[in-house]
Amino acid sequence: MTKIKPYVFNLFAKRYGEKQLLDCLEANEKAGVVYHREGISGDYDNFEDVEKLIEFIRTGSRT
């Protein structure tokens, strides 16, 4: 399975701007979202749908 995380982070930055991406990542980290949990996998991995991952970046919630 190909990881879509790098593609989605790039797409998010193009859509909303790099500052918004960094702000979302910072807010998510403060809320307990982990970028790297074990090795290189974390909460932003294990997504197969681009829009669901974008929404997760925006909200920090999988719902």
Secondary structure as GFF3:
##gff-version 3
##sequence-region A 1 63
A	DSSP	alpha_helix	5	16	.	.	.	ID=ss1
A	DSSP	alpha_helix	18	30	.	.	.	ID=ss2
A	DSSP	alpha_helix	50	59	.	.	.	ID=ss3
###
